Amino acid sequence: MKILQSVVVKQVLTEKSKLFLLEGYEKNKQQLIKECEQLKFELKKLEKTKKFQSNNLKIHFEKEIHKRQEKAKLLDFQIEQLHILPLGSELKEKEVNAIIDIEVGDCWKTVQSEKTIIIKDGIIDEIR
């Protein structure tokens, strides 16, 4: 019989993966900053045209700007934490589903135990 089981995928922090993660965080942060600036520009444009009387629209724009600013702060925190982490640390990347073969007589505790895939620089290094 086959069953589905969740498998944790972890990435080992190396110089290469650290640089890759930092670049991704910085890229995302720059995108969020651009979006904030665009939203501020659109809000000012709407205010100048005086076509909207609703305060709800302004509140909506401010919420969207605030949401993006919070995400940027979170990215700053992640960047800071990444600098602190020592090389060789394992970072949880995601969870995937795996199909596991089970047979009558298998030890349920072994089947049920959490499985983990360790990735190092984009290559599967270990399966636990």
Summary of the structure (lengths in Angstrom):
residues: 128
radius of gyration: 22.8
end to end distance: 21.4
largest distance: 75.0
contacts: 297
relative contact order: 0.27
helix: 55%
strand: 27%
